[in-house]
């Protein structure tokens, strides 16, 4: 349904430069937006596309507004503004409330009348599904779980047991929450599995990517606070605590009992050792390995960027001789005293 720029500017707190009666009915990138599309510019790498865009209007910052060839919705955070407007223009389709005939809901489970349980989903004993939530095809909500209001469990999501979410959470396909953590004790006869009795507690507005796993606690619960964003294929170990509004990119692995603060950003393939603490407002660059506590906010990195094979081999050879070099330096320092 078309909506005017004037209404969008008012609803989403933008400064409008242009005709308030212009209407848009879709969103599109700068490069192929049409005359009824709304686009955005938040990354300088795409600035060169602005001058030639055919969009009806562009969401951008005040610094970029003078360069816009079309109407502009000016906002301090163009990307976030675009996200809100896009969700408004293209909302998720509404699903009829009810339980599909092939779904299985235990007699002791409770599903709100406003929620939708899709084909072949399973809701096990004593679990509760809140208002306006969606349980996708093949999803499993194990025993003693609570799914909050306005949540979405996409196809084949699994809540193993004793998982509780807040409201407005999204779990993408294949994610597994509440599986046993990696608890093993070595004996002379081999490994003994340590029972995992804890659950998982998840706050409001959390999003969990496809094939991401969040293990249950060993005794106490694993905790994911409000507003956390987890990308695809992430591993969160047992008894981990993730502070609110922290975000992790794909392939991050967090070992058991680590405590990660608020508003942290972990780039792809970061590894976090177990039983350590990362304070609030920390950024870890891609492939960084966190092996000890971080107590000061800021940026951290520990990876080696790719090099040519000959250069890398030469540096490895130097590294292997580092102990001998240090010994020679120490001897020279002593001889010169």
C-alpha positions in Angstrom: 0.0 0.0 0.0 1.5 3.4 -1.0 2.5 5.7 1.8 3.6 9.3 1.6 7.0 10.6 2.5 5.3 13.1 4.8 3.8 10.3 6.8 7.0 8.4 6.9 9.0 11.5 8.1 6.5 12.0 10.9 6.2 8.4 11.9 10.0 7.7 11.9 11.3 11.1 13.1 13.1 12.1 9.9 13.7 15.5 8.3 12.1 15.5 4.9 13.8 17.3 2.0 11.3 17.2 -0.9 7.6 16.9 -1.6 5.7 15.3 1.3 3.0 14.0 -1.1 5.4 11.7 -3.0 4.4 8.1 -2.3 6.5 4.9 -2.1 5.3 1.3 -1.9 8.5 -0.8 -1.8 12.2 -0.7 -0.8 15.2 -1.3 -3.1 18.9 -0.8 -3.3 20.2 2.5 -4.9 21.4 0.7 -8.0 18.0 -0.7 -9.1 15.4 1.3 -7.2 12.3 2.4 -9.3 10.2 5.5 -9.2 8.0 4.2 -6.4 10.8 2.7 -4.3 12.5 3.9 -1.2 16.3 3.4 -0.9 19.0 4.2 1.7 22.6 5.2 1.9 24.5 4.2 5.1 27.9 3.0 3.7 30.2 5.4 1.9 31.2 2.5 -0.4 27.8 2.9 -2.2 28.0 6.7 -2.4 28.8 6.6 -6.1 25.5 5.0 -6.8 23.6 7.9 -5.2 23.9 10.3 -8.1 22.3 7.9 -10.6 19.6 6.3 -8.4 16.0 6.3 -9.7 14.5 5.9 -6.3 11.6 8.1 -5.3 13.4 9.0 -2.1 16.6 8.0 -0.2 17.2 7.7 3.6 20.6 9.2 4.4 22.6 11.3 6.8 22.6 15.1 6.9 26.2 15.1 5.4 25.0 13.1 2.3 21.7 14.9 1.8 23.1 17.7 -0.4 24.2 15.1 -2.9 20.9 13.4 -3.3 19.3 13.8 -6.7 15.9 13.0 -5.3 13.8 13.5 -2.2 15.6 12.7 1.1 14.6 11.4 4.5 17.4 12.6 6.7 18.2 10.7 9.9 21.2 10.3 12.3 21.2 6.6 11.8 20.1 5.9 8.2 20.5 2.1 8.4 18.4 1.7 11.5 15.8 4.1 10.1 15.7 2.0 6.9 15.2 -1.2 8.9 12.2 0.3 10.7 10.6 1.7 7.6 11.2 -1.5 5.6 9.5 -3.6 8.3 6.6 -1.1 8.1 6.3 -1.1 4.3 6.8 -4.9 4.0 5.4 -6.5 7.2 5.6 -10.2 7.7 2.4 -12.0 6.4 -0.2 -12.6 9.1 -0.8 -16.3 9.8 -4.1 -17.6 11.0 -4.1 -18.7 14.6 -4.5 -22.4 15.3 -2.7 -25.7 15.5 -2.2 -27.7 12.3 -3.8 -31.1 12.1 -0.4 -32.8 11.9 1.2 -31.0 14.9 1.4 -32.8 18.2 0.6 -30.8 21.4 0.9 -32.6 24.7 -2.1 -32.5 27.0 -0.2 -30.7 29.7 1.1 -28.0 27.2 -0.6 -24.7 26.7 -0.8 -22.8 23.4 -2.3 -19.3 23.3 -5.4 -19.1 21.1 -3.6 -16.3 19.1 -0.6 -18.4 18.2 0.1 -20.5 15.1 1.6 -24.0 15.3 2.6 -25.3 11.9 2.7 -28.7 10.3 4.6 -31.5 12.1 5.6 -29.2 15.0 5.7 -30.8 18.5 5.0 -29.1 21.8 5.9 -31.3 24.7 4.7 -31.7 28.3 4.3 -28.6 30.5 5.5 -26.2 27.8 3.8 -22.8 27.2 3.5 -20.8 24.0 2.6 -17.1 24.5 0.4 -14.8 22.5 0.8 -14.2 18.8 3.8 -16.6 18.5 4.7 -18.8 15.5 6.0 -22.4 15.8 7.2 -23.3 12.4 7.1 -26.6 10.5 8.9 -29.4 12.2 9.9 -27.3 15.2 10.2 -29.0 18.5 9.5 -27.3 21.9 10.6 -29.8 24.4 9.3 -30.3 28.0 9.2 -27.4 30.5 9.8 -24.6 28.0 8.2 -21.2 27.8 8.0 -19.2 24.6 7.1 -15.6 25.1 4.7 -13.4 23.2 5.2 -12.4 19.5 8.1 -14.9 19.1 9.0 -16.8 15.9 10.5 -20.3 15.8 11.2 -21.0 12.2 11.2 -24.4 10.6 13.1 -27.2 12.4 14.1 -25.1 15.4 14.6 -27.3 18.5 14.1 -26.2 22.2 15.4 -29.4 23.9 14.1 -28.7 27.5 13.8 -26.1 30.2 14.2 -23.1 27.8 12.5 -19.8 28.5 12.4 -16.8 26.2 11.1 -13.3 26.6 9.0 -11.6 24.0 9.6 -10.8 20.3 12.4 -13.3 19.9 13.3 -14.9 16.6 15.0 -18.3 16.1 16.0 -19.1 12.6 15.8 -22.6 11.0 17.9 -25.3 12.5 18.9 -23.5 15.7 19.1 -25.7 18.8 18.6 -24.3 22.3 19.1 -26.3 25.5 21.1 -29.3 24.3 23.6 -30.7 26.8 26.8 -28.8 27.2 30.2 -30.4 26.7 30.7 -31.7 30.2 33.1 -34.7 30.5 35.3 -35.9 33.3 38.4 -38.1 32.5 39.0 -41.3 34.5 41.4 -44.2 34.2 38.7 -46.0 32.3 37.9 -43.1 30.0 35.4 -40.2 29.8 32.4 -39.9 32.1 29.6 -37.6 31.0 28.7 -34.9 33.5 24.9 -34.5 33.9 23.6 -31.2 32.6 20.8 -30.0 34.9 20.5 -26.3 34.0 18.3 -24.6 31.5 18.6 -21.6 29.2 17.1 -18.2 30.0 16.7 -15.8 27.0 15.5 -12.1 27.3 13.3 -10.0 25.1 14.1 -9.1 21.5 16.8 -11.7 21.0 17.6 -13.1 17.5 19.3 -16.4 17.0 20.7 -17.4 13.6 20.3 -20.6 11.6 22.1 -23.7 12.9 23.3 -21.8 16.0 23.5 -23.8 19.2 23.0 -22.5 22.8 23.8 -25.2 25.4 21.9 -25.6 28.7 23.7 -24.9 31.9 25.5 -27.7 33.8 23.7 -26.8 37.1 22.8 -23.1 36.8 21.3 -21.6 33.6 22.9 -20.3 30.5 21.7 -16.7 30.1 21.2 -14.6 27.0 20.1 -11.1 28.0 17.8 -8.6 26.2 18.5 -7.5 22.6 21.3 -10.0 21.9 22.0 -10.8 18.2 23.6 -14.1 17.3 24.5 -14.8 13.6 24.4 -18.3 11.9 26.5 -21.2 13.1 27.5 -19.9 16.5 28.3 -22.1 19.5 27.4 -20.9 23.0 28.7 -23.3 25.6 27.0 -24.2 28.9 26.7 -21.6 31.7 27.8 -18.8 29.3 26.3 -15.4 30.2 25.9 -12.9 27.3 25.1 -9.3 28.2 22.3 -7.2 26.6 22.7 -5.9 23.1 25.9 -7.9 22.4 26.2 -9.1 18.8 28.2 -12.0 17.4 29.0 -12.8 13.8 29.1 -16.2 12.2 31.2 -19.0 13.5 32.0 -17.5 16.9 32.6 -20.1 19.6 32.2 -19.3 23.3 33.4 -21.9 25.8 31.6 -22.8 29.0 31.1 -20.4 31.8 32.5 -17.4 29.9 30.8 -14.1 30.9 30.5 -11.5 28.1 29.4 -8.0 28.9 26.9 -5.6 27.4 27.1 -4.0 23.9 30.1 -6.2 22.9 30.8 -7.0 19.2 32.5 -10.3 18.3 33.4 -10.6 14.6 33.4 -13.8 12.6 35.3 -16.8 13.9 36.2 -15.3 17.3 37.0 -17.8 20.0 36.4 -17.2 23.7 38.0 -19.5 26.2 36.0 -20.8 29.1 35.7 -19.2 32.6 36.8 -15.8 31.5 35.1 -12.4 31.7 34.9 -9.8 29.0 33.7 -6.4 30.2 31.1 -4.1 28.6 31.7 -2.3 25.2 34.4 -4.5 23.8 35.0 -5.2 20.1 36.9 -8.3 19.0 38.2 -8.4 15.4 37.7 -11.4 13.2 39.4 -14.7 14.2 40.6 -13.2 17.5 41.2 -15.6 20.3 40.3 -14.4 23.8 42.2 -16.5 26.3 42.2 -14.2 29.4 39.9 -11.6 31.0 39.3 -8.3 29.2 38.8 -5.5 31.8 39.0 -2.4 29.6 36.5 -1.4 26.9 37.8 -0.9 23.4 39.0 -2.8 20.3 41.1 -6.0 20.4 42.7 -8.2 17.8 44.9 -11.3 17.7 44.8 -12.8 14.2 47.5 -12.9 11.6 46.3 -11.6 8.1 47.1 -13.8 5.1 50.5 -13.4 3.6 52.3 -14.7 0.5 53.6 -18.2 1.1 57.3 -17.2 1.0 56.8 -14.3 3.3 54.8 -16.4 5.7 57.4 -19.2 5.7 60.2 -16.7 6.4 58.3 -15.3 9.3 57.6 -18.7 10.7 61.3 -19.5 10.5 62.1 -16.4 12.5 59.4 -17.2 15.1 60.9 -20.7 15.6 64.3 -19.1 16.4 62.8 -16.6 18.8 64.0 -18.4 22.0 67.6 -18.5 20.7 67.4 -14.9 19.7 66.1 -13.9 23.1 68.9 -15.9 24.8 71.5 -14.1 22.7 70.0 -10.7 23.6 70.0 -11.5 27.3 73.6 -12.6 27.1 74.6 -9.4 25.3 72.8 -7.3 27.9 74.6 -9.1 30.8 78.0 -8.7 29.0 77.5 -5.0 28.6 76.7 -4.3 32.2 
